[in-house]
Amino acid sequence: MARKEKSWNPPIGAIANYVGKASGITRRGHTVRIKAEARGGRFVVEAIGTNGKSVLLTIKRENLAPLQPGLFDE
């Protein structure tokens, strides 16, 4: 049997990549900032909406991935 890989547990304030299954925008990936941890393995994240304003979303931990190395490194 294949083992399920442990999901990434991002710290609050981290920048992550959100890849959802619902719409075309989220299937390609969307950069978000982790704002808080919610219940049931979910996180509250901040993203830029279609009108350019910040939007708070609650998403599952399994849909978060760390960014590629070097994108926002200081």
N, C-alpha and C positions, 0 to 999 in steps of 0.2 A: 504494500500500500504506500502511496505517496503521502508524505507528511505535508500538512499545511504550513506554509511559511508564516512566521510571526509577523503581525502587522506593525508598522512603524508607529511609535508613540511620540508625536511631536511635542516639544515644549511650548508653553504659551508665549506668543510673540514671534514664533518662527514663521518663515515664509515657506509655503508648500505648494505642490502641484495637485490640483483636484481634477480627477478624471472620473466623470460620472457616466451613467449608461443611458440617461434620458434624452437629452437634446444634442444637436450637432455641436454646439459650442463647448459643452462639457465633455463630449467624447474626444475632442481634440486636446483638451487640457486647459485649465484656467489657473492662473497664479493667485493664491489667496494668502491671507495672514491669519494665523490662529489667534482667536480672541479669548476663548474660554473652553473648558471641558464641560460637556453636557452629560445627561444620563444615557445609559444604554450603549456605550461605546461610540458616542457621537461628539462632535466638536462644533462650536460656534465659530464661524470664520467670517472674515470681511473680504468682500470682492468688489470690483468695479462693475457697476451695472451698465446696461445698454445706453442709458442717458448720461453716463459719466459720473454719477454719484455713487458713493459707497453703499453697499448693501450687506446686511448681516444674513447669513444662511446657517442652517444646521445640517451637517453632513456626517455620514458614517466614516469611521476611522479607516475602514478598508478601502475607501476611495481616495485617501490621501497618500501621497508619495513625496519623498524628499526631492528637492530640485537637483538638477544636474550640477556637478561640481563646477565652480567658477562663475556662475551666473551672478550671484549677489555676494560673493566673498569680499571681505574687507581687507 
